[in-house]
Amino acid sequence: MILPKAVERVLVPPIKCQGIKTKLVRFLCENITWSGQGRWIEPFLGSGVVLFNVNPKRAVVSDTNLHVINLYREIQNGQMTGPLVKAYLEEQGQLLSQGGQTYYNQVRERFNSQATSLDFLFLNRSCFNGMMRFNRKGQYNVPYGHKPERFSKAYVTKIANQVDAIALILRDKQWEFRVRDWREALGSVHEDDFVYLDPPYVGRYADYFNQWTAADAVELAAYTRSLPSGFAVSMWLENQYRHNHHVDEHWAGLTVRTESHFYHLGATQSLRHAMKEGLILGNRHR
């Protein structure tokens, strides 16, 4: 399989997270080549936007964020559907328009005591700036986005259609969604597989789901460079204020392709400006 070089229309997933690669999908597909004989391995799934647009026949994808994995498992097994999402968000949107922040906080408390994928989707779409963040206890802690009329009919329909689009993709695919650490995910990589990594960016974001340290990033770099398969790693390189020396120190000698773009998601304004993004390609990529 050769990746789709010209993505006519980027498929946008129903959930958002900081660092989402929606605007980089074409850049990624233009720079990754893979035979397609093995599996697409993706240990940091996040929103899933790269997976859904690469659209491999076989994939084993994972994340430590069980809520992301549960949501896509429910779409895969038919438990979550577009019509169900539409009805739920219409109802919750009406309650949000009446209760505002008070109602948002009630849903967040409900989610943190007994999580459901529908509440996860609601919070992700009504929170501050589309962030996905959890505290050390694993509780969702993003504040209210202060948009009580957020769930217009058009907006709800858009999200429901995104769910249905994912369901359609999943029908004929051999994809496994797992909750696990990246070390476990990379422990079963074969020569014909291709590994795509989009780890938390050191020095860029607050906690996505669990702690990610400089030591973790160094360990990931060393482990990845020893893989028997081809691989690609998304990594921020620099902006007008900072340069990512981690790339220079731990990914030296590999091919790095670059693309400038603009982040719209982030906790502060300093995280939402032009960024040079790097795609690090392993010397076995094909």
N, C-alpha and C positions, 0 to 999 in steps of 0.2 A: 504494500500500500504506500502510495506517495500522499503526503498530506495535501489537503485542498489548498492550492496556491492562491486561488482567487476566491475568497469568501464573499459571495454576492451580498448576503445579508447575514450579519452576525446574530446568532441566536442569543438572546439575553435571558439569563436564568431568573427565577422568581425571587431569589434572595440576593441581598447585597452584602458586601463587606469591604472594609478598607483595603486598598491595593487591588481591587477587582480589575481583571485584565480585559474587560470588554473592548476597550479601544486599542488593545495590542494584539488581538486575535490574528488579524491579517499579517502583522509583522512576525508573529510566532510561526504561522503556517508557511510563510515565505522562506523561513530560515531553518526549519527542521525537516530533515529527510529521514524516512524510516521505511523499511521493507514491509512492515505490517504483518510479518510472519508470526510474531509472538504476541505479547500483551502490552497494552499501554499501562504503565505503572505510575500512579500519581499519589504520593503519600501526604500531600498538603492540599486537599481538594478545595477548600474555601468555598467560593460560590459555585464552582463547577463549570465556569464559563469556557475554560480551555477544553476540558473534556468534551463538552457538548458540541463544540464547533469542530474539533478534530474528528469526533465521531468514529472511533475505531470499532472494529467488530468485537474485539476481546479487550477487556480492561479489568484491572484490580485497583480500585481507588480507595483512599482512606483519609481519615482526619481524626484528631483527638477530640474534636467537637462532635459529641454524639448527636446533638440536635440537627446539625447539617446532614449527617449520615441518615438519621431516622427519617428526615423529611424526604430525602431522595429514595430511600427504601419504600416509603409509603406510596410515592408516585409510581415506583416500579411495580409494586404488588397490587396496585389499583385501589388502595385504601384512600389515597388523596387524589381527587379529580378536579378538573376545572369547575364544573358546576357546584361541587361541594365548597370549593374555595370562594367562588363568587357569592354564594348564599351566606357563607360565614362572614366574609369581609363586608358585605352590605349591612348585615346585622350589627357587627362590631363597629363599623364606621358610623352608623347612626348613634350608637351609644357614646362613641368618642365625641361626636359633634355636640352632644348634650352635656357630657361630663368633663371633657377636656383632660387636663393633667390628672385630675382625681381618678378618672376612669382608667387612663393609661397606667397609673401606678397600681390600680387594683389588678389589672391584667398581668402586670409584671410580677406582682406578688403571687398571683395564682400560678403563673408559669414557673416561678422559682420554687414553689411547693409541690407542684405536680405538672411537669412540663408536657405540653402537647405540641405537635408540629404546626397546628393551626394558630395557636397562640404565638409560637415562635415567628411565624410568618407575619402575623399582625404587628408584633413588636418591632420586627426588623423594618417594616414599612411605615411605622409611625414614630420611631425614635428620632433622636437628634442626628441629623446629617447622615442617615443610613448606616450608622456604625454597627459593628457586632463586637461586643466586649463583655467579658465576664470577670468577676473578682476571683480571689484565691479560693473561695468556697464553691466556685462553679456557678455563681448566681449572675444572671443577666443584670447589668448595672448601668446601661445607657439611659440617660434622662429623656424626657418627653421632647418631641420635635416642635411642639407648639403650633401644630397645623390641624385644628379640630375638624376642618372640612377636607382632610387629606383624601378620604376614600370616596371620590366622585365615581359616578357610574363608569365613566371611561377608564379611570385608573383601576378600578376593580376588575373590569373586563380585561384589561391589559395583563394583569397578574394572572387571572384565570387562564387566559390564552397561553401564557408562558408555561404554566403547569401542564396544560394539554400538549404543548409542543415537546416538552421533555418526555411525557408519557409516550408519545408517538415514536420518538427516537429509541426509547428503551424496549419497545416491543420485540425487535428481532436481534437484540444485542446480548452478548455474553459478558455482562458487567457485574462485578461484585463490589458492593459498598460495605466497607468495614470500619469499625472504630478501633484504631490502634496507633501505636507510636511509629515514627518513621523508621526506626531501627528494625522493627519487625517487618515492616513493609518491604524494606530493601534486602532483607535476609533471604528472599526466595527469587531474586531476579535471575533470569536466564539470558543467554547470549542474544537470542532473537527478540527479546523484549526491548521496549524503549521507556526510559524513566524521565518524567518531567517533574521538576521540583520548583515550587513557588513557596519557599519557607517564609516565616515571619521575617521582616526586614530589620536587622540589627540597627538600633539607633533611630528607627522611624516611628514605630507605633507602640501604643500602650497595649496591654494584654488583650489578645484576641480570644483565647480560651484558656491557655495555660502559659506559664512563664517560658520565655525563649531568651537565652542568654548568649553572650559572645562565645562562651565555651561550647554551647550547643552548635553554633554556626561553624566553629572550627572543626568539631567532630564530624558534622555533616559533610563538610568539604573533603576531609580525608577519606571518609567512607565512600563517598560518591566517586572519587577519582580511582578507586579500586574496583569498581563495578565491571562485570564482564560485558555489559551492554552499552549501547549508546545512551547519552543523556543530554538534557538541556536544563539549565537553571536560570530562572528569572531572578534578577537582582538589581536593586537601584545602584546607579553609579555615581551620579552627582547632580547637584542643582547649583544655583548661584551662591549658595551659602556653604555647602559642604561637599566633600568627596568621600566615597566609600573605600577606605584603605583596606578593608577586609578582602575585597576582590583582588587587589594588588598582592596581598600577602598570601592568600590561600587558594587562589584560582589561577595563579600565574602560569603562562605557557599554553593556555587553552584559547581557542577562538572565541572572541567576544564581539557580537553584533549589537549595535545600539539603535535606539529610537527615542526621540524626545516626545513627551506627551504631558498631559496636565491631569493631576489627581483632583477629583471633585469630592472625594470622601476623606475625612480626617477630623481629628478632634479639634485642631487649631488651624488658623489661617496659614501658619508656617508650613503645614503639611499639605497645602492645597495650591501649589504653584508648579511651574514647569520643572520637569524632572527628566534626566537622561536615564533611560532604562537600558539595562544590559541583558543579553541572552548569552549565557556561557554554554558553549557546545563542547561535549566530550569528544576526544579524538577518535572514538569508535562510532560516532553517529554516522548514520547512512540512510 
